Amino acid sequence: MMKNFILICSIILCVNIVFAESYRVQAPNNPDVEVKNEQTLFILDFSNSMNEFLNSRKKVDIMLDTMREILPKISSQTPVGMRAYGYRIGITPYDSCKASKLMVPVTKGGNHLVANQIEKTRAMGMTPITYSLKSALDKDFKGFDGQKHIILLTDGGENCDESPCTFITKNLRFYPDVKIDVIAYDISNSDDISQLECVALTTRGRFYTANTAAELANSLNNSLNIEKEVEGKIILP
């Protein structure tokens, strides 16, 4: 009788341990926990048009304020990087259309590096979206396993290379583990919107339009799927 009682207790204890492990809730900012096996790369628009005003403020300033708010919310265990285009004016139009640079390699804790880098980057050039996507897919994520997440934030359509929609459609089979979310920031041109929406939907990403600071912040929060810090407790019987 006693042996059976001990055996039943042992089984209950094991079940409770498994139950607790299965339903344990981790806070997103816990430095010992990687939230998800996904690398995130921001591709940010620093073209000259970002110096235009939106509701009495420069669009680039609104973007920077929003990034300053968003970046600290990302877990330091989530690999994050940043590519910027339009950050310089080229000597020739061809050179201007190559003004796309990986400013912060994708790495854990990269959100803090991105926060520092955006303070030093100025808006002044062209909008080489397709070249930036090519570089991100062929170089920035090279050697990475797992899901790859690009967040493209732009205030205009391509004005350098082939259309980004054509590029993605032709080459998607080479990048099956890539998802591209696109934030169309204060864009009214229907052709530009169609091209950008195609990029997002073709890669099973999400497409957002943002015409105010609040909409921009909401788009970034949704794209990053930022969670509030929570604490869960398992009460064993």
N, C-alpha and C positions, 0 to 999 in steps of 0.2 A: 504493500500500500504506500509506504513512504517513498519507495523508488519511483512509483508511478507519479506521485505528487511532485518530486524533484524534476522528473522528465517533463511534465506539463509546464512547470514554472520556467524551465530552460527554454522551451519552445516559445512561450509567451514573451520572454525577454528578448529572444532573437528577432521575433516579429516586430516588437516595439522599436528595436534598434534600426531595423530596415525601414520601418515606417518613418522614423525620425529623420533618417538620412534622405529618404525620398522626398520629403516635404519640407526640408529645411529651407528657409528663405534667407538669401544672402543679400546684404546691402550692396548696391552697385559700386559704391566707392571703396569697398573693402579691398585693400591693397594685396590681399592674398588670393583673390578670386578673379579669374578672367571671365568677364561676363559672357562672351561668345567668341567662337572661333571665326572671327571676321576682321579683315583689315579695312579701314576706312580712309579714303583719300579725298580731301577737299580740292576741287579745282575752282579757284576764285577768280572773278573778273576784275582786273585792274586796268581795263582799257580806259581811254580818255573820256568816253561817254559817261563813265561813273562819276565824273566831276560835275555832271549836270544836276540841277536841283529837283528834288521831289518834296513837295510840301515844305518849302523854305529851307531844306537842308540838302547838302550834297549826298547823292546816293552812296558814295563810297563811305562817308561818315556814318550813315545809317547802318551799312553792312558791318563796319568795324565795331560799332556799339553792340550790334546783335551778336557778333562773334565773341566779343568780350564777355557777354552774358552766357552764351551757350557753352563755350569751351570748358569752363571749370566743372560743368555738370557731367562731362564725359569721364568714365572710369579711367584711372591711370593704367589699368590693365588692358584696356582696349587699344590695339595698335592704330595710330592715327598719323596721317601725314598731310602735306599741303603742296599743291602745285599752283602757281600763279601765272596768268598770261596778261600781256599788255603792260607789264611793269616797267618797260623801257621803250624808247623810240629808236628804231633801227636806222642805220645809215641809208638803207634802201628799203623799198616796200617788201622785198623778199626777206631782208633781215628782220624787219618789223614783224613779219608773219612767223618768224621763228622765236619770237620773244615769249617763250613759255618755259618755265624753269621749275624743277622740283626744289622748292625752298626748304621743305622739311621732309626727310625720308620717313616712310611709314614705320613707326616704332611705338612700343609701349611708352606711355608718358608723353607721347608726341603732342597731345593737346596743349601742354604747357609751352612747348617749343613753337607751336603754331601761334599761340597767344603773343609770344615775343616777336615773331617774324612779321605778323601783320602790322605791327607798329612801325616797321621800317620799310614797308612796301608802299609805293606811290602809284597812282593811276595816271597813265599817260599814253598808252599805245593802242595797238590794234586788237582784233578779236579772233585769234586763231584757235577756234574751238576744236576743229577736227585734228589739227596737229597736236593739240594738248591731249586729246583722248588717245591718239596713237601712241604718244610718248608714255602716257600713264599705263596703258595696257602692255606695251612692249618692254618698258624699262622699269617703271616705278614699282610694279608688282612682280618683277622677275624673281623667281626663286621662292615665291610665297605659295603655300598650300592653303586650302580652305577658301571660304567665300571672300570675294573682293567687292567692296562697296564704294562707288564713286558718288560724291555729291557735287554736281556741277551747278554753280550759281553764276548766272550771266544776265546782263541787262540788254543783250542784243544777240542777233544771229551771227552766223559765220560770215566773215568778210575777207577771208584769206584763201582757204583751200576748197576742196570738194565739200559737199554738204555732209554734216555729221550723220544725218539719217542714212545717206547712201553708204558711208563708210561702215557704220554699225551693221546695217542690213547685210552687206556683202561679207563681213568678217565675223559675224556673231558666233559661227560654229567653232571658231578658234578660241573663244572666250566664254565657255559654258558656265563658268562659276563667277561671272561678273554681273553685278546689278548696278544700274546707273539711275540715280534720282536726279531730276532736273528741276531747278527753281528758276522760273522765268521772272526776272525781277524788273518790273515796270516796262514790260514789252507789249506793244500794241500791234506790231506788224504781224498779220495773220500767217504769212509764209514762214517767218522766223518761229512763230509759235508751233506751227505744224512740224517743222524740222526738229525742234527740240522735244516736242511731245513724242515724236517717232523714236528718238533715242531712248527715252525712258521706257516706253511701252514695249519696244522690241527686246529690251533686256530684262523685262519683268520688273522694272523699277517704277517709281511713282513720279508723277509730274505735278508741279505746283505753280500757281501764279501768285505773285506777291506784289501788291501795289502800295503797301503801307509798311511802316516799321513793324506793326503788330503782326501782319500777315507774313512778313519775312521771318520773324522769330517763330511763329507757329509752324511754318514750313520746315525750318531747320530742326525744331523739336520733334516733329513728326518723322522726319527723315532719319534722325538719329535714334528715334524710339527711346528717348531719355525717360527713365523711370525715377519716380520719387524714392528716396531712401526709406526702406521699410524694415521692420524687425518682426520676425516670426518666432513663436515659441511652440514647442510640442510638449503637451502635458501627457506624461505616461500614466496609465492607470495604476 
